[in-house]
Amino acid sequence: MLTDIEITFDARAHAAENGMILGEDHEVLPDGEWIRWARRFSGIEDLFVYRHKIQQTFVVAKWIYHPEKDGIGIVLELEAFDRPLDWNPPSQEWVRNRLQPAQAMAESMRKGIRDRAKAKAFKDRDGVLEKHSTADWLDRQGHSDAAQMTRQRKWSKDESPEFESFTQDLQNSAKGRIITGGT
């Protein structure tokens, strides 16, 4: 026997669980000069500032559901400040970094991930090139065993145990020998 199951999603209940419902402890402040500028600069029209009456903080927030339009005031808190924002406003850089539309923030995160992956690939490639350069130099110096060992080992410039072991092996193979870079 199959049972019909109905799955419902209440967007307001979800927002209330993940955001914050404005209550009597919160006082929405009239728009000041800074919040009007932040809206224009960020392109986020539903920014506002409220004062938390108990904690005595001034909070930059974004409406998820506006009480006048949606019948319930649910907000996403972005940042809390000790003083009114018109007294000591956050910098343009803060606004640029903190108040970005979600799409711009997601693209910035993707770019950061790509940049870190590229940097790791360049580091790995440079490490392989340096490994072969070192092995070639050891060959020219007549240390073919050390050169062969260098070519076979994983090369890393970090402080991993593998790197420490590799360094120790090179030092041990060089003991009792004079190795110079001179001509």
C-alpha positions in Angstrom: 0.0 0.0 0.0 1.5 3.3 -1.0 0.9 6.4 1.1 0.7 9.8 -0.5 3.2 12.2 1.1 3.0 15.9 0.6 6.1 17.9 1.2 5.6 21.5 1.9 8.1 24.3 2.2 7.2 27.4 4.2 9.7 30.1 3.1 8.8 32.4 6.0 9.3 29.7 8.6 12.6 28.8 7.0 13.6 32.5 7.0 12.6 32.8 10.6 14.7 29.8 11.6 17.7 31.1 9.7 17.3 34.8 10.1 16.0 36.9 12.9 12.5 38.2 13.6 12.4 41.8 14.6 10.7 42.3 18.0 10.2 44.8 20.7 14.0 44.8 21.5 14.8 46.2 18.1 14.2 49.8 16.9 14.4 50.4 13.2 16.1 53.8 12.8 15.2 56.4 10.3 17.5 56.4 7.3 20.7 58.3 7.9 23.2 59.7 5.5 25.5 56.6 5.7 22.8 54.0 5.1 21.5 55.9 2.1 25.0 56.1 0.7 25.6 52.3 1.4 22.5 51.4 -0.5 23.6 53.4 -3.5 27.2 52.2 -3.4 26.3 48.5 -2.8 23.2 48.3 -5.0 21.3 46.6 -2.1 18.1 48.6 -1.7 16.8 46.8 1.3 19.6 47.7 3.7 18.7 49.4 7.0 20.0 50.1 10.5 18.3 49.1 13.7 19.2 49.7 17.3 19.3 46.7 19.7 17.7 48.2 22.8 19.2 45.6 25.2 22.7 45.3 23.8 22.9 49.0 22.9 24.3 48.2 19.5 23.6 49.6 16.0 23.1 46.8 13.4 23.4 47.0 9.7 20.8 44.5 8.4 19.0 43.5 5.2 15.3 42.7 5.0 14.5 39.2 4.1 10.8 39.9 4.7 9.7 43.5 5.2 6.9 43.9 7.8 5.0 46.4 5.7 5.1 44.4 2.5 5.2 40.8 3.8 3.4 41.1 7.2 6.5 39.9 9.2 9.8 41.5 9.8 12.6 38.9 9.2 16.2 40.2 8.8 19.7 39.1 8.1 22.1 40.9 10.4 25.3 41.9 8.6 27.3 43.7 11.2 26.9 45.3 14.7 28.5 48.6 15.8 28.9 50.3 19.1 28.1 53.8 17.8 25.6 55.1 15.3 27.0 54.7 11.8 26.7 58.4 10.9 29.1 59.2 13.7 31.9 56.9 12.7 30.9 55.3 9.4 32.6 52.1 8.0 34.9 52.7 5.1 34.2 52.3 1.5 36.4 49.2 1.5 34.3 47.7 4.3 31.1 48.3 2.3 32.7 46.8 -0.9 33.9 43.7 1.0 30.9 43.2 3.3 27.9 44.4 1.4 28.1 42.6 -1.9 25.2 41.1 -3.8 25.2 37.3 -3.4 26.2 36.8 -7.0 29.2 39.0 -6.7 30.3 37.4 -3.4 29.9 33.9 -5.0 32.0 34.9 -8.0 34.7 36.4 -5.7 34.8 33.1 -3.8 35.1 31.1 -7.0 37.9 33.4 -8.2 39.7 32.9 -4.9 39.5 29.1 -5.2 40.7 29.3 -8.8 43.6 31.6 -7.8 44.7 29.3 -5.0 44.5 26.2 -7.3 46.7 28.1 -9.9 49.2 29.1 -7.3 49.5 25.5 -6.1 49.9 24.3 -9.6 52.6 26.8 -10.3 54.4 25.9 -7.0 54.2 22.2 -7.9 55.5 22.8 -11.4 58.3 25.0 -10.1 59.2 22.3 -7.5 59.4 19.7 -10.3 61.7 22.0 -12.4 63.9 22.7 -9.3 64.1 19.0 -8.6 65.3 18.1 -12.0 67.7 21.1 -12.0 69.2 19.9 -8.7 69.5 16.3 -10.0 71.2 17.5 -13.1 73.7 19.5 -11.0 74.4 16.5 -8.8 75.0 14.4 -12.0 77.5 17.0 -13.2 79.3 16.9 -9.8 79.6 13.1 -10.2 77.0 12.2 -7.6 74.8 10.0 -9.8 73.4 8.1 -6.8 72.2 11.3 -5.1 70.9 12.6 -8.5 68.9 9.4 -9.1 67.5 9.6 -5.6 66.5 13.2 -6.2 64.7 12.4 -9.4 62.8 9.6 -7.7 61.6 11.4 -4.6 58.6 13.7 -4.4 59.9 17.3 -4.3 58.4 19.8 -1.9 59.6 23.0 -0.4 57.4 22.8 2.6 58.3 21.6 6.1 56.6 18.3 5.8 58.2 15.1 7.2 58.9 13.9 3.6 60.9 17.1 2.9 62.8 16.8 6.1 63.6 13.1 5.3 64.7 14.2 1.8 66.9 16.9 3.1 68.5 14.5 5.6 69.2 11.9 2.8 70.9 14.6 0.7 73.0 15.7 3.6 74.0 12.1 4.5 75.0 11.5 0.9 77.2 14.6 0.9 79.0 13.8 4.2 82.7 13.7 3.8 82.6 15.3 0.3 83.3 18.8 -0.6 80.6 20.2 -2.8 81.0 23.7 -4.2 79.2 25.8 -6.7 82.4 27.4 -7.8 84.3 26.8 -11.0 
